[in-house]
């Protein structure tokens, strides 16, 4: 009987652990066409953002870059995912998007190849974020904050600025 109890405990613990780490199962493609695993970011605090170059929220790139510079050494990674799912606000190629980000906002945080964040062709990472958070992607620059164990901690509306007190406090609480 004791042996069965131990086995059940180990099984339940492994389910809990794998549920926390599910975000690390996904593959993503960088702007150079190289495939990466989200597991490369295990142990970091992640701010995952769907971005666009021709949106009213595009100036948020500046605040995202500032957050990245301020907290990167403590373990924060900002991950940008361009998407053209809202009124054709990200029509460019990956090369054009990257040049835009670097030239206009000095972006040095990782920006990945263009994906879909909603609809039938939704990227598996965003399907996961939507399902686990209970939040669909409402517009460009929606932010998902992920803790060091891979759990979604908070979802911030596109209207919430990345350098707002709300976002900064949430990031700092996880980093500390």
C-alpha positions in Angstrom: 0.0 0.0 0.0 2.8 2.4 0.9 4.5 1.6 -2.5 1.3 2.5 -4.4 1.1 5.8 -2.5 4.6 6.7 -3.4 4.1 5.9 -7.0 0.9 8.0 -7.1 2.7 10.9 -5.5 5.6 10.7 -8.0 3.1 10.5 -10.9 1.1 13.5 -9.7 4.3 15.5 -9.1 5.5 14.7 -12.6 2.2 15.8 -14.1 2.4 19.1 -12.1 6.0 19.7 -13.2 5.2 19.0 -16.9 2.2 21.2 -16.8 4.4 24.1 -15.6 7.0 23.5 -18.3 4.6 23.0 -21.2 5.6 26.4 -22.7 9.1 25.0 -23.3 7.9 22.4 -25.8 7.3 24.8 -28.6 9.6 25.6 -31.6 10.0 29.2 -32.8 11.9 30.6 -35.8 14.2 33.6 -35.6 14.5 36.3 -38.3 17.4 34.4 -39.9 15.2 31.3 -40.4 16.9 29.3 -37.6 14.6 27.1 -35.4 14.9 27.4 -31.7 13.2 25.7 -28.8 11.4 27.7 -26.1 13.4 25.5 -23.7 16.4 27.7 -24.4 14.6 30.3 -22.3 13.9 28.0 -19.3 14.8 29.8 -16.0 14.2 33.3 -17.4 11.3 35.6 -16.8 9.6 36.1 -20.2 7.6 38.9 -21.6 6.0 37.6 -24.8 4.6 40.2 -27.0 2.9 40.1 -30.4 4.2 43.2 -32.2 3.5 45.2 -35.4 5.2 48.0 -37.2 2.2 50.0 -38.4 0.0 50.1 -35.3 -0.9 52.9 -32.9 0.9 50.9 -30.2 4.1 50.5 -32.2 5.9 53.1 -30.0 5.7 50.5 -27.3 8.9 49.1 -28.9 10.8 51.8 -27.1 9.4 50.9 -23.7 10.0 47.1 -24.4 13.6 47.8 -25.2 14.0 49.9 -22.1 12.6 47.1 -19.9 14.9 44.6 -21.6 17.9 46.8 -21.0 16.9 47.5 -17.4 16.2 43.9 -16.3 18.0 41.6 -18.8 20.9 41.1 -16.4 18.4 39.9 -13.7 16.9 37.3 -16.1 14.2 39.1 -18.1 13.8 38.3 -21.8 11.4 40.2 -24.0 10.4 38.0 -26.9 8.7 39.8 -29.9 6.5 38.0 -32.3 5.4 40.0 -35.3 1.9 39.2 -36.5 -0.2 40.6 -39.4 -3.5 39.5 -37.9 -4.9 43.0 -37.1 -5.8 45.2 -40.0 -2.7 44.4 -42.0 -0.5 46.3 -39.5 2.6 44.1 -40.0 2.8 43.6 -43.8 6.6 43.5 -44.2 9.0 40.6 -44.6 11.0 39.4 -41.7 14.0 41.4 -42.9 12.0 44.6 -43.2 10.5 44.1 -39.8 13.9 43.6 -38.2 15.4 46.6 -39.9 12.4 48.7 -38.8 12.8 47.6 -35.2 16.5 48.2 -35.0 16.5 51.5 -37.0 13.6 53.1 -35.3 13.7 51.7 -31.8 17.2 50.3 -31.3 15.7 46.9 -30.5 18.2 44.3 -29.3 15.7 41.9 -27.7 14.8 38.8 -29.7 12.3 39.4 -32.5 11.1 36.2 -34.2 9.8 35.4 -37.6 6.2 36.6 -38.4 3.5 34.3 -37.1 -0.3 34.2 -36.6 -1.5 34.9 -33.1 -5.2 34.1 -33.8 -7.3 32.3 -36.4 -7.0 28.9 -38.0 -3.2 29.3 -38.6 -2.4 30.4 -35.0 1.1 29.4 -33.9 1.1 26.6 -31.4 2.8 28.9 -28.8 0.0 31.4 -29.0 -2.6 28.6 -29.0 -1.1 27.5 -25.7 -0.9 31.1 -24.3 -4.6 31.6 -25.2 -5.8 28.3 -23.7 -3.7 28.5 -20.5 -4.4 32.1 -19.8 -8.1 32.1 -20.9 -7.3 35.3 -22.9 -7.5 35.6 -26.6 -5.1 38.0 -28.3 -7.1 41.2 -28.5 -4.7 43.3 -30.6 -1.1 44.0 -31.3 1.2 44.4 -28.3 -0.7 42.1 -25.9 1.8 41.0 -23.3 2.1 37.6 -21.6 4.3 37.5 -18.5 5.8 34.1 -17.8 7.7 33.2 -14.6 11.0 31.2 -14.4 9.1 27.9 -14.2 7.1 28.6 -17.4 3.8 29.5 -15.8 1.7 32.4 -17.2 1.6 34.9 -14.3 -0.3 37.8 -15.9 -1.6 39.0 -19.3 -1.5 42.7 -20.0 -3.8 44.4 -22.5 -2.3 46.1 -25.5 -3.2 49.5 -23.9 -1.0 48.8 -20.9 2.4 50.4 -21.5 5.3 48.0 -21.0 7.0 50.5 -18.6 3.8 51.1 -16.6 3.9 50.6 -12.8 1.6 47.6 -13.2 4.0 45.8 -15.6 7.2 46.9 -13.8 5.9 45.7 -10.4 4.8 42.4 -11.8 8.2 41.8 -13.4 10.2 42.9 -10.3 8.1 40.7 -8.1 9.0 37.6 -10.2 12.7 38.6 -10.6 13.1 39.0 -6.8 
